[in-house]
């Protein structure tokens, strides 16, 4: 009975008033409900946003980009060493705060190590590698690193990850 009632009401409303009643238009999705805000578009994040976010954190906490972009050839080794000690400590603390890192192979560097990982990206073979690429093991030269857990702050839709560090302007 509801649709027949809508049909009669619609017919006579259009015939005598020239428009469809608001409640019928809403019921069939022809108009939006009053006081309903339009849906907000979902923010779109790129795969590079996380990398830029961690680089921004390292800049904020340790001034890593400032150090890497500065020409240090005019400074003595002692001056560079003094700057690196502080940079190292602050960068390490930032990484520990946002990432849980672990070695890919937990072994002693310089000793024979069996290759157990089937992941080709986890182990880089060096030296006299056979054409087949299949080896049982070799001397561990670097343990490698993998991220076991990432705890970066959530990006908001307003976040512009391409700005790694805002310009600083002092107003006098």
C-alpha positions as CSV (number, residue, x, y, z in Angstrom):
1,X,0.0,0.0,0.0
2,X,3.0,2.3,0.6
3,X,4.0,2.6,-3.0
4,X,0.5,3.1,-4.3
5,X,0.1,5.9,-1.7
6,X,3.4,7.4,-2.9
7,X,2.2,7.2,-6.5
8,X,-1.0,9.0,-5.8
9,X,0.6,11.7,-3.7
10,X,3.4,12.1,-6.2
11,X,0.9,12.4,-9.1
12,X,-1.3,15.0,-7.5
13,X,1.7,16.9,-6.0
14,X,3.3,17.2,-9.4
15,X,0.0,18.0,-11.1
16,X,-1.0,20.8,-8.7
17,X,2.2,21.9,-7.2
18,X,4.8,21.2,-9.9
19,X,7.2,19.2,-7.7
20,X,7.7,15.9,-5.9
21,X,7.1,15.9,-2.2
22,X,10.4,16.1,-0.2
23,X,9.8,12.9,1.8
24,X,9.1,10.9,-1.3
25,X,12.1,12.3,-3.1
26,X,14.3,11.4,-0.1
27,X,12.8,7.9,0.1
28,X,13.7,7.1,-3.5
29,X,17.2,8.8,-3.3
30,X,16.4,11.8,-5.5
31,X,17.5,14.3,-2.9
32,X,19.8,14.3,0.0
33,X,18.5,14.3,3.6
34,X,18.5,17.7,5.2
35,X,21.3,18.4,7.7
36,X,23.4,15.6,6.3
37,X,26.8,16.9,5.5
38,X,28.3,15.7,2.2
39,X,30.7,12.7,2.5
40,X,34.3,13.7,3.1
41,X,36.7,12.3,0.5
42,X,39.1,9.7,1.9
43,X,42.6,10.9,2.0
44,X,44.9,9.2,-0.5
45,X,48.3,8.3,0.7
46,X,51.1,7.2,-1.5
47,X,53.5,4.3,-0.8
48,X,56.3,6.9,-0.5
49,X,54.5,8.8,2.4
50,X,55.8,6.4,5.1
51,X,59.4,6.8,3.9
52,X,59.0,10.6,3.8
53,X,57.4,10.5,7.2
54,X,60.4,8.6,8.8
55,X,62.8,11.0,7.0
56,X,60.9,13.9,8.4
57,X,61.1,12.4,11.9
58,X,64.9,12.0,11.6
59,X,65.2,15.6,10.5
60,X,63.0,16.8,13.3
61,X,64.7,14.8,16.0
62,X,68.3,14.7,14.8
63,X,68.6,17.2,11.9
64,X,69.8,14.4,9.7
65,X,69.0,16.1,6.4
66,X,70.7,19.3,7.5
67,X,73.8,17.3,8.2
68,X,73.7,15.3,5.0
69,X,73.0,18.3,2.8
70,X,75.8,20.5,4.3
71,X,79.2,20.6,2.6
72,X,81.5,19.3,5.4
73,X,84.7,19.5,3.5
74,X,85.8,22.7,5.3
75,X,85.5,21.1,8.7
76,X,88.2,19.0,10.4
77,X,87.7,15.3,11.2
78,X,87.3,16.2,14.9
79,X,84.6,18.7,14.2
80,X,82.7,16.2,12.0
81,X,83.2,13.4,14.5
82,X,81.8,15.6,17.3
83,X,78.7,16.4,15.2
84,X,78.2,12.8,14.2
85,X,78.2,11.5,17.8
86,X,75.1,13.7,18.7
87,X,73.4,12.9,15.3
88,X,74.0,9.2,15.8
89,X,72.5,9.2,19.3
90,X,69.4,11.2,18.3
91,X,68.8,9.2,15.1
92,X,69.1,5.9,16.9
93,X,66.6,7.0,19.6
94,X,64.1,8.1,16.9
95,X,64.4,4.7,15.1
96,X,64.0,2.8,18.3
97,X,60.9,4.9,19.1
98,X,59.1,4.2,15.8
99,X,60.6,0.9,14.5
100,X,61.4,-2.4,16.0
101,X,64.5,-3.6,14.0
102,X,66.1,-7.0,14.0
103,X,68.9,-8.6,12.1
104,X,68.0,-10.7,9.0
105,X,70.6,-13.3,10.1
106,X,71.3,-13.4,13.8
107,X,74.9,-14.7,13.6
108,X,78.4,-13.6,14.2
109,X,79.9,-11.6,11.4
110,X,83.1,-13.2,9.9
111,X,81.9,-16.8,10.6
112,X,80.4,-19.4,8.3
113,X,76.6,-19.1,8.2
114,X,74.0,-21.4,6.5
115,X,71.5,-19.6,4.3
116,X,68.1,-20.7,5.5
117,X,65.9,-17.9,4.2
118,X,64.0,-18.6,1.0
119,X,63.5,-14.9,0.4
120,X,65.9,-13.7,-2.3
121,X,65.6,-10.1,-1.0
122,X,66.7,-11.1,2.5
123,X,70.2,-12.3,1.5
124,X,72.7,-10.7,-0.9
125,X,75.3,-13.2,-2.1
126,X,78.8,-11.7,-2.6
127,X,82.0,-13.1,-4.1
128,X,82.3,-16.3,-6.1
129,X,78.5,-16.9,-6.6
130,X,77.7,-19.9,-8.9
131,X,75.5,-19.1,-12.0
132,X,72.6,-21.1,-10.4
133,X,72.7,-18.8,-7.4
134,X,72.2,-21.7,-5.1
135,X,74.6,-22.0,-2.2
136,X,74.4,-23.7,1.2
137,X,76.1,-20.8,3.0
138,X,79.1,-18.6,3.3
139,X,81.0,-16.1,5.5
140,X,78.5,-13.6,7.1
141,X,79.8,-10.1,6.2
142,X,76.7,-8.1,7.3
143,X,73.7,-9.3,9.4
144,X,71.3,-7.1,7.5
145,X,68.3,-5.4,8.9
146,X,64.5,-6.0,8.8
147,X,61.6,-4.1,10.3
148,X,59.7,-6.4,12.7
149,X,57.3,-3.7,13.7
150,X,56.5,-0.1,12.5
151,X,54.8,2.3,14.9
152,X,54.7,5.5,12.9
153,X,52.0,8.0,13.8
154,X,48.9,7.9,11.6
155,X,49.0,10.3,8.7
156,X,46.1,12.7,8.6
157,X,44.5,14.0,5.4
158,X,46.0,17.4,6.1
159,X,49.6,16.0,6.3
160,X,51.9,17.1,3.5
161,X,54.6,14.5,3.7
162,X,56.7,16.2,0.9
163,X,57.6,18.9,3.5
164,X,60.2,17.1,5.5
165,X,61.0,20.1,7.7
166,X,59.2,23.5,7.5
167,X,61.2,26.6,6.9
168,X,61.8,28.5,10.1
169,X,61.4,32.3,10.0
170,X,62.1,34.4,13.1
171,X,59.9,37.5,13.4
172,X,61.4,40.4,15.2
